[in-house]
Amino acid sequence: MFARVLKQMKENIRTRQYVMTIHAEEEKDADHLNIYDIEHCILSGKIVERQKEVETAEWKYRIAGKSCSGVNMELIGKISPTGKLVIITVYIIK
């Protein structure tokens, strides 16, 4: 359904054109994930929901995938006006 957006996000991961929010960094550490887990989640995952940010009216996407060790996880990300992927938050699905 959101194949074009997911394709762009995957390309951003491959070319290292992404940033993580401080919140995403904190959540990554709290769930004992690393950057490779986040990259793997996007590269092997799928977009399961599109959400609209209330304050900015930008679209953000919930991506479900797996960590490098096979743990189910999700993240929320968006494409910035400059074309970079912004990873807003990450979490493990329990």
KOLGUBA-491523 format. One line per 2 residues: their letters; for each residue x, y, z of N, C-alpha, C. Coordinates in steps of 0.1 Angstrom, whole numbers, padded with zeros to 4 digits. Each point is the difference from the previous one (the first is absolute). Layout:
KOLGUBA-491523
A = X Y Z X Y Z X Y Z; ...;
***
This chain:
KOLGUBA-491523
MF = 0008 -0012 0000 -0008 0012 0000 0009 0013 0000; 0011 -0001 0007 0009 0011 0001 0013 -0003 -0006;
AR = 0000 -0008 -0011 0013 -0005 -0005 0010 0011 -0004; -0005 0011 -0005 0010 0010 -0004 0007 0006 0012;
VL = -0008 0003 0011 0006 0005 0012 0010 -0010 0006; -0004 -0012 0001 0009 -0011 0005 0013 -0001 -0008;
KQ = -0002 0001 -0013 0012 -0001 -0009 0010 0011 0003; -0006 0012 0002 0009 0012 0003 0006 -0002 0013;
MK = -0007 -0005 0010 0006 -0002 0014 0011 -0010 -0001; -0002 -0011 -0007 0011 -0010 -0002 0012 0006 -0006;
EN = -0002 0008 -0011 0011 0007 -0006 0007 0009 0009; -0007 0007 0008 0006 0009 0010 0009 -0008 0010;
IR = -0005 -0012 0004 0008 -0008 0009 0013 -0005 -0007; -0001 -0004 -0013 0011 -0005 -0007 0011 0010 -0002;
TR = -0005 0013 -0002 0009 0011 -0003 0004 0008 0012; -0005 -0004 0012 0003 0006 0013 -0006 0014 0000;
QY = -0011 0002 -0006 -0007 0013 0000 -0011 0000 0010; 0003 -0001 0012 -0010 0000 0011 0005 0005 0013;
VM = -0009 0005 0008 0004 0005 0013 -0010 -0006 0010; 0004 -0001 0013 -0008 -0005 0010 -0003 0012 0010;
TI = -0012 0001 0005 -0003 0009 0011 0006 -0004 0013; 0001 0009 0009 0006 -0004 0013 -0010 -0010 0007;
HA = -0013 0002 -0002 -0009 -0010 0005 0002 -0014 -0005; 0003 -0001 -0013 0002 -0013 -0007 0013 -0006 0006;
EE = 0010 0008 0002 0013 -0005 0006 -0003 -0005 0014; -0007 0007 0008 -0003 -0005 0014 -0008 -0013 0000;
EK = -0010 -0001 -0009 -0008 -0012 -0001 0008 -0012 -0005; 0009 0003 -0009 0009 -0010 -0006 0008 -0006 0012;
DA = 0006 0009 0008 0008 -0005 0011 -0008 -0007 0010; -0012 0005 0003 -0009 -0006 0011 -0004 -0014 -0004;
DH = -0002 -0003 -0013 -0004 -0013 -0005 0012 -0009 -0004; 0012 0005 0003 0013 -0007 -0004 0001 -0003 -0014;
LN = -0004 0009 -0009 0002 -0001 -0014 0012 0008 -0005; 0005 -0003 -0012 0011 0008 -0005 -0004 0005 -0014;
IY = 0008 0008 -0006 -0003 0006 -0013 -0002 -0010 -0011; 0007 -0012 0001 -0002 -0010 -0010 -0014 -0006 0001;
DI = -0006 -0001 0012 -0013 -0005 0002 -0010 0009 -0007; 0002 0013 0002 -0009 0010 -0006 0001 -0001 -0015;
EH = 0012 0000 -0006 0002 -0001 -0014 -0007 -0013 -0005; 0002 -0011 0007 -0006 -0013 -0005 -0015 0001 0001;
CI = -0006 0006 0010 -0014 0001 0001 -0006 0007 -0013; 0007 0011 -0004 -0005 0007 -0012 0002 -0008 -0013;
LS = 0012 -0005 -0001 0003 -0007 -0012 -0008 -0013 -0002; -0004 -0006 0011 -0008 -0013 -0002 -0014 0002 0004;
GK = -0004 0012 0005 -0014 0002 0005 -0010 0005 -0010; -0011 0004 0005 -0011 0005 -0009 -0007 0011 0008;
IV = -0005 0009 -0008 -0008 0011 0006 -0014 -0005 0004; -0004 0001 0012 -0013 -0005 0005 -0010 0011 0003;
ER = 0005 0012 0000 -0010 0011 0003 0007 0013 -0004; -0009 0009 -0005 0004 0014 -0002 -0007 0009 0010;
QK = 0007 0009 0006 -0006 0009 0009 0003 0015 -0004; -0008 0009 0004 0002 0014 -0003 0004 0007 0013;
EV = 0011 0007 0000 0004 0007 0012 -0009 0012 0002; -0005 0002 0012 -0010 0011 0002 0007 0014 -0001;
ET = 0012 0001 0005 0006 0014 0000 0005 0004 -0013; 0006 -0009 -0008 0006 0004 -0013 -0008 -0005 -0012;
AE = -0010 -0008 0002 -0008 -0006 -0011 0009 -0009 -0010; 0012 -0004 0005 0008 -0009 -0008 -0004 -0014 0002;
WK = 0002 -0009 -0010 -0003 -0014 0001 0012 -0007 0007; -0004 -0009 0009 0010 -0009 0006 -0005 -0014 -0002;
YR = 0009 -0010 0001 -0003 -0014 -0003 0005 -0009 0011; -0009 -0010 0003 0003 -0010 0010 0005 -0012 -0008;
IA = 0013 -0004 0002 0006 -0011 -0007 0002 -0012 0009; -0005 -0012 -0003 0001 -0012 0007 0011 -0009 -0006;
GK = 0009 -0005 0008 0010 -0008 -0006 0007 -0008 0012; 0012 -0005 -0003 0007 -0008 0010 0014 0006 0002;
SC = 0005 -0002 0012 0014 0004 0003 0009 -0010 -0007; 0013 0002 0001 0010 -0010 -0006 -0001 -0013 0007;
SG = -0005 -0001 0012 -0001 -0013 0007 -0014 -0006 -0001; -0009 0007 -0008 -0013 -0006 -0002 -0011 0004 0009;
VN = 0003 0010 0009 -0010 0005 0009 -0009 0010 -0008; -0013 -0002 0003 -0010 0009 -0007 0001 0014 0006;
ME = 0001 0010 -0009 0001 0014 0004 -0007 0009 -0010; -0002 0012 0004 -0006 0010 -0008 0007 0013 0002;
LI = -0002 0009 -0010 0005 0013 0001 -0009 0010 -0007; 0001 0012 0004 -0007 0011 -0007 0010 0009 -0007;
GK = -0003 0002 -0013 0010 0009 -0007 -0008 0008 -0010; 0007 0010 -0005 -0006 0009 -0011 0012 0005 -0009;
IS = -0004 0005 -0011 0009 0006 -0010 0000 0015 0003; 0011 0006 0003 0001 0014 0002 -0001 0008 -0012;
PT = -0002 0013 0001 -0001 0008 -0012 0013 0000 -0009; 0011 -0003 0007 0013 -0001 -0008 0002 -0014 -0006;
GK = -0010 -0009 0003 0001 -0014 -0006 0007 -0010 0009; 0005 0004 0011 0006 -0010 0009 -0011 -0007 0008;
LV = 0003 -0012 0004 -0009 -0008 0009 0003 0004 0014; -0011 0003 0007 0001 0004 0014 -0007 -0011 0008;
II = 0008 -0007 0009 -0005 -0011 0008 -0004 0007 0013; -0014 0000 0003 -0005 0007 0011 0000 -0009 0013;
TV = -0003 -0012 -0001 0000 -0009 0012 0002 -0014 -0005; 0004 -0009 0009 0002 -0014 -0002 -0004 -0008 0012;
YI = -0006 -0012 -0002 -0004 -0008 0012 -0001 -0014 -0004; 0002 -0009 0010 -0002 -0014 -0002 -0015 -0004 0002;
IK = -0005 -0009 -0007 -0014 -0005 0001 0001 -0012 0009; -0007 0001 0012 0000 -0012 0009 -0013 -0007 0000;
***
